[in-house]
Amino acid sequence: MTLIQAALTVPAHMLPGGIHPQATSFGFQELSKTRTAHNTPVDLVTFTFSSPKATTNEDHFDQALEHFLWHLAKGTPYQVDKSFSDPAINECQSYHYKNNALTMRRAPLCDILSTNSAY
């Protein structure tokens, strides 16, 4: 199982000073940024990582993601998509705080934000 692509989605207004991740820190060679409007109260920004380095693995990506999230305000909802060489194990997980506890759902962030006006 090889991680071949990954994406991080966060509310656009939660990126302090337009901070963005570095592809190499996450084990990838390329990074694209897309801002989209959904049926949510806020626009979302998606960072898509592609062209993994030969040494890239899921643990490395997860550690870099955790480090990057320290730059965002506590409670920032986010979505992580991971694509693997075996499509049967691809993941889409969204994280948000509910009752002051971090919760995870296997649903797109735009769906969660459209049903929770106060995230």
C-alpha positions in Angstrom: 0.0 0.0 0.0 1.6 3.3 -1.1 0.3 6.8 -0.5 0.0 8.3 -4.0 -1.9 11.5 -3.3 -3.4 13.4 -0.3 -5.4 16.5 0.3 -6.1 18.8 3.3 -9.3 21.0 3.3 -9.8 23.8 5.8 -12.1 26.8 6.1 -10.4 29.6 4.1 -10.6 32.2 6.9 -8.8 29.9 9.3 -5.4 30.2 7.5 -3.5 32.8 9.4 -1.8 35.2 7.0 -2.4 32.9 4.1 -0.1 30.2 5.6 0.2 27.1 3.4 2.0 23.8 3.8 5.2 22.9 2.0 4.9 19.8 -0.3 8.4 18.5 0.7 7.5 18.6 4.4 4.7 16.2 3.7 6.8 13.9 1.5 5.5 15.1 -1.8 7.0 17.0 -4.7 3.9 19.0 -5.9 1.3 21.0 -4.1 -1.8 22.8 -5.5 -4.2 25.1 -3.7 -7.8 25.5 -4.6 -10.4 27.8 -3.0 -14.0 26.6 -3.4 -17.4 27.8 -2.4 -19.8 25.1 -1.2 -23.2 25.0 0.4 -21.5 26.2 3.7 -21.3 29.5 5.6 -17.6 29.7 4.6 -15.3 29.1 1.6 -13.0 26.2 1.8 -9.3 25.8 0.8 -8.0 22.5 -0.4 -4.3 21.7 -0.6 -3.6 18.7 -2.9 -0.3 16.9 -2.5 0.8 14.8 -5.5 4.0 13.2 -6.9 5.1 11.5 -3.7 8.8 11.1 -3.0 10.1 7.5 -3.0 10.4 7.6 0.8 6.9 8.9 1.4 4.6 6.9 3.7 1.4 7.5 5.6 3.1 7.9 9.0 5.3 10.7 7.6 2.3 12.5 6.1 0.3 12.2 9.3 3.2 13.7 11.4 3.6 16.6 9.0 -0.1 17.2 9.0 -0.2 17.3 12.8 2.7 19.8 12.8 1.0 22.0 10.2 -2.3 22.0 12.2 -0.5 23.5 15.2 -0.4 26.7 13.1 -4.2 26.8 12.9 -6.5 27.9 15.7 -7.6 25.1 18.0 -11.0 23.8 16.9 -10.4 24.4 13.2 -12.4 21.8 11.3 -10.5 20.0 8.6 -10.8 17.2 6.1 -8.0 14.8 5.0 -8.3 12.7 1.8 -5.7 10.0 1.1 -5.4 8.0 -2.1 -3.4 4.8 -2.1 -2.1 2.5 -4.8 -5.0 0.2 -3.7 -8.1 2.3 -4.3 -10.1 0.0 -2.0 -8.5 1.6 1.0 -8.8 5.3 0.0 -9.9 7.6 2.9 -11.9 10.7 3.4 -12.1 11.8 7.0 -13.3 15.1 8.5 -12.5 16.3 11.9 -14.3 18.9 14.0 -15.0 19.8 17.6 -18.4 19.0 19.1 -19.1 19.5 22.8 -15.4 20.5 23.2 -14.2 17.1 21.9 -12.5 16.3 18.6 -14.7 14.1 16.5 -14.1 12.3 13.3 -16.6 11.5 10.5 -16.2 9.8 7.2 -17.9 12.6 5.3 -16.8 15.6 3.3 -16.1 18.7 5.4 -18.6 20.7 3.3 -21.4 18.3 4.4 -20.5 18.7 8.1 -20.3 22.5 7.9 -23.6 22.8 6.0 -25.4 21.0 8.8 -23.5 22.6 11.7 -23.7 26.4 11.5 -21.4 26.8 14.5 -18.5 24.5 14.1 
